[in-house]
């Protein structure tokens, strides 16, 4: 199995690979209630394990960007991908409590960046510009499909087996992902873009920081990440509170959250397609403004009928991710190819790092406003959701400035 680089079949294979590699990102969350009960973990300890994964992933995105610049995106993917599928298997076999979970999950996060940055770089290299936004959208949509797949598979396994078996089934998927990509990329060249004379890998960061268009893209993505990662972190708890307020069973919250991941898939594809048709920055401005309006309003609507609230949550997830793939496209088209990996690295540290902080600020605001995890107080949730909107307000400003910069010769 091998496909012409940039072809529809090539992109479909890489998207299939991404679906399977993304499953591990939510595997721990899917079994968290059972793990907490078995190990007697507090909510703080459970959060620390998830935080360790995020920190490891943040570090991996930073490192893999430079590896892709220096060794080529294809080679960086294939080599780091081996660690990416071995570490989840090690987690399943070796984890037995809080401390082992903390370090092993940090390790799994540290090995996952190879499935992301190098693949985006290859899409940028081989897909023609008029189809590139949609291609990036399909890749981001594949991630959302992977999250939904992991939640669905883990839920099915948990009906007849324990949490370790559920994790084991999910842990096999990244290995299948690597094998699919290995076959699909047999005909894909490993491209190392030439550097100007005297330009070292370490000089890439100053070069990125000095690139005005690239940094405006980075800042737009950063404020986008604040809103999106905060949304993903707190939407299940918000829907649980809404179900309790309406007298419904809170167990449906996970099912309803999975529905919003389906909205993610549609949002990624449509946002990327709109960027190809009407322009990159125009698509970002449209969807970021829609998402901001929902961040400032959804918390106050907690008492709405559940079906209507879930529909609004789906629209929020749709709009919040619709510009995500466009951000990835814009930065790839804003910096020279020999520093693209470094640009993705800088963007990941600033953007993803900010996105790790926003859920904490959300929870802090919820507590200060007198709410709680299952509280149905519209004021408390309204204030908490507003922190995501406030943090994301500068995103359209950065994109507007980028739009003006791109118009200049």
N, C-alpha and C positions, 0 to 999 in steps of 0.2 A: 504494500500500500504506500503510494507516494503521489503527490499532487503538484501541479504547477504552482509555484509561489504566487500568492495574490489571487488565485482562482476562487470561484465559489466553493468548490469541494474542499480546497485547502483551508479556507476560512471556516467552513462548517466543521471540519475535523478539529481545528484549534478551539472552536467554541465548545464542541463536545468534550474536549480535554479540560477546558476551563470549568464546565459544569461539575465534573467529577473532582477536580482539585479543590473547588470552593467548598465542598461538603464539610471538610474538617473544621471550617471556621465556626460552625454553629453546633458541632457535635457535642461539645462539653455543655453548652446551654441546654441542649435537648434532654440530657440525662441529669441535669443539675439537681432537681428535687430529690431524686433517688440517691445520688452521691452524697448530698448533704445529710440525708437521714442515716446512711450507712456509716459515714465517718464522723457524724456529730459536728459538722462544720457550722460555724456562725455565718451570717450573711456577709460579714466583713471578710472572713477567710475565703468564702466562695468568690467574692468580688476580687480578692487579691489574685486568685488563680487565673481568672479571666484577664485581669490587668497585666499579669506576667506574660500571657500570650500576646497581648497587644503591644507591649514593650518589645518583645522579641521580634514581632512582625515589623515594627517600626525600624528596628535596627537592620533587619534583613533587607527591607526596601532600600535603605540607604546604601548598604554594601553592594547589593546586586546591581544597582545602577552603574557603579564604577566598573564592576566586572564586565557588564555588557559593553561599556565603552571600550575597555581595554582588550577583551578577548572576543568580542562579537556577541550579539544577542542570542543566536542559536546555541552556541557553545555554552554560554552562561546558563541558559535554560536547561540544557540536557545534563550538565554536571550538577548544578544545585538542585535539580529536580529529584535526583537520587536520594539526597538527604531529605527532601521534601516528602517523599513517600515512606521512607524508613522510620522517621521520627514519630508519626502517629502510631505505627505498629509497636514501636518501643513503649509509647505511652500506655497502650492497652495492656501490654504484657507485664509492665513493671510497676504501674501506679498502685499504691495501696494506702494512701492517706494524704493529708493536706500537704506536707512538705514535699513528698515525691510528686504530687500533682503540680505544685507550684513550679518546681524546677523542670519537670518534664514538659509541662505545657509551655513554659517559656522557650524550651528547646524547639518544640514543634513550631512555635511562632517564628523563631529565628531561621527556620528552613523554608518558609512558605513564600518568601519574596520572589524566588526564581520563577514561580508560576505566573507572575503578574507583569513586572516591568519589562523583562525581555520579550514577552509576547506582544505587548503594546508596541515596542520598538520594531518588531518584525512586521506587524500590521502596517505601521507607518512606512516602512521600507518598501513593502511589496504591493500594497493596495493603492491603486491610483487615486488621486486627490478627490475626484468627483464622487467616489464611493467610500471615501475614508471615514467620514463622519458616521455613516450607517454601520460600517465595519466595526468601528470602535463601540458603537451602541450595542451591537450584537455581542461583543466580548463582555461588556458590563452586564448585559442581560443574562449572559451565561452564568455569571457569578450569582445573580439573584435566583436563577433556576437551581443552581447547586445548593443554595441555602434551603430552598423549599424541598428539594429532593432529600436532603439530610434529615430535615424535620419529619417528613413523611415516612421515610424508611425507619428511622429510629423509633417513631411512634408505633409502627407496625411490629417491629421486633420486640418492643417492650410489652406488648400484649401477651407474649408467650415466653419471654426470656428476660434475663437480667440486664442491668445497664452495661456491664462489661461486654456482653454479646452484641448489644446494640452499637457500642463504640467500635467493636471489632469489624462489624459489617461496614460501617462508614469508613474505617481506617483503610480498608482495601481499595476504596475508590481512587485516592490519589495515585496509587500504583498503576491502576488501569489508565488513569489520565496520562501518566508519563509514557506508557506504552503506545497509546493512541497518537500522542504528539511525536514520538520517535518515528513511527511509521509515516505519518503525514509529512514530516519535514525532511524526508530522505533526499528530495530534490531541491531543498531550500539551501541556498549558499549561506555560509557564515561570513557576514560582512563586518569588517573592521574599518571604520571610516578614517581616512588619513587625517592626521593632525598638522596644524601649522608647525613649522620648524621651531623647536625649542619649547613647544607646548606639552607639558607633562599632564598626567592624570590629576595630580594634586592641584594643578592650575585651573582645573575645570570648575571648581566651586566659585572662585573669584570671577571667572568668565560668565557663569550663570548669574551671579549677583549683579554683575555690571550690565546684563542684557535687559533693557527696560521692558520690552515686550514680554520676554520670558517671565520676569518677576511680576508684572501685572497679572499674567496668567496664574502664577503661583499664588498671589494674594487672593484672586478670585476663587480659586480652588480651596484655599484655606478657610474662607468664610462659608463657603458651600459645605465643607466637611464639618464645621462646627454644627450646622443645622442638621445635616443628614445623619451623622453618627449619634447625635443626641436623640433624634427622632427614633432611630432603630433601637437605641438602648431603652427608651422609656415607653414606647408604644404598647408593648405587651402589658405592662403594669397599668397603663392608662385604660386599656380596653377591659382588663380585669376589674378595675374600679367601676367602670361604666356598667358592666354586667351585674355586679353586686348591687349597684344603685337601682338597676331596673328589675331586680329580683330574679335574674337569670343565673345559670350555672357558670362559674368562672372558668371551668375547664374548657369552654369554647374559645377562650381568649387566644390560645395557641393556634387554633384553626383559623380564627379571623386574622391573626397576624400573618399566617401563611398566605392568606388571600392577598394581603398587601404586597407580599413578595411577587405575586403574579402581576400586580400593578407595576412593580419595579421593572419586570421584564418588558412590558409594553412601553413604559416610560423611556427606558434606555434606547429601544429601537426607534421609537417615534422621534425622540429628541435628536438622535444622531441623523436620522433621515431629514428632519427639518433643517439641520445645520448644513447638509449638503445642498438643499434646495434654496434656502433663503439666507444662509450666511451663518458663520459660527457664533459671532457675538450676539446677533439678533436672537438666536435660539436660546442662548444663555440668559439674556436679559428677560425674555418672555417667561421662561419657566422659573427662574429664580424669584421673580416678583410674585408669581402665583404661589409658590411655596412659602414665601415670607408672609403673604396675606393669610395663609392657612395656619402658620405657626402662631400668629398673633390672635387667632380666633378659635382654634379647635378646642383648647382647654376649657373655654367658657361654655362649650356646647355639650358637656359630658352628660347632661340629662336628656339629650335627644333620644328618640327610639333607637335601639341598638343597630338595626339595619341601616338607618340613615347615617349614624355615626361611623359605622364601618365603611360605608361608601365614601364619606368624607376622608377617612383615614387612608383609603385606597388612593383617592385623588391626591392627598398630601404626599404619599410615598411616590406616586407617579411623577408629580411635578418636582419633588426634591431630587430625584435621580435623573430626570430627563436631561439635565445639563451636565451630568457627570462625565459621560463619554465625550461630550463636546470640549470640556476642559482638557481632557487627555489629548484630543486632536489639536487643539489650539496651541498647547505648549510644544507639541512635536513640530508644528509649522512655524514656531516663533524663534527657535534657537538653531544654531548650526548642528548638523548631524553628529559631529564628533563629540559634542557635549550633551547629547540628548539623555543619555543614562544619568549623568550628573544632575541634569535639570529635573528628571523624575525623582532622583534621590533627595534633592533639596525640597521639592514639592511634597514628598512623602513625609519628611521630618516635620516641616512646618504645618502642613495640612492635617496629616493624620495625628500628629501630636496635639494640635488644637482640638481635633475631634475626640480625643481621649479625655480632655478636660471638660468639654461641654456637658456630658452626662452628670459629672460631679456638681457642676454649677446648677444644673436643672434640679437635682436632688436637694441641694442646699436651699434653693429658692422654695421648693415644695415644703420642706420642713419649716422654714421661716414663715411661710404663709399659713401654717397651721394644718397642712395636709399630711398625708401618709401614703403608704403603698396602696392601700385599699380604700382610701378616703374618696368620697364622692363630692367633695366640696369644689364647686366650680371656680370659686375665687382662687383657691390654692393651685389648682391645675392651670387656670388661666395665667397666673403669674409665672408659674414654672415654664410653661410652653413659650411664654413671651421672651424668656432668656435665650431661646434658640433663635427667635426672630431678631432680637437685638444684636446678637452675635453675628447674624448673617446679613445685616443691613449693608455693610460695606462691600459685600460681594458684587452687587450690581454697579456700585461706584467704580470698583477696580475694573470691571468688565467694560464699562462705558469709556474709561480712560484708555483701555486697550483698544477698543473700537476706533477711537480717534488716532491712536498711534499707528494702527494698521493701515489707516487711510493715507498716512504720510508716505511719500516716496522714499 
